[in-house]
Amino acid sequence: MNYSTITNDAAIKGHEINHQSITVWFHGVKRPFTYSYHSAGSHHVRKMKKLACQGDDLHSYINEHVKRRFVR
């Protein structure tokens, strides 16, 4: 799903929400990053899903809370 934003979050190209994860595509990066309940913590993934649906500063949240906690 394309990511539309109310906060001009131009770094994120799109996202896909799944039951226990969210996958995020960033502009200028070839591969997507998946953040799961296991890798990033369920409370962070739930918050990221909410921000993605609202189009509200998902990139900043990722950088501040879960930057390197994606599924490897």
LINVENFEN-V974598 format. One record per helix or strand. SS is the DSSP state (2 for helix, 1 for strand). FROM is the first residue (numbers start at 1). TO is the last residue. If there is no record, write none. Layout:
ss: <SS	SS>
from: <FROM	FROM>
to: <TO	TO>
//
This chain:
ss: <1	1	1	1	2	2	2>
from: <2	12	21	33	37	42	58>
to: <2	18	26	36	40	54	66>
//
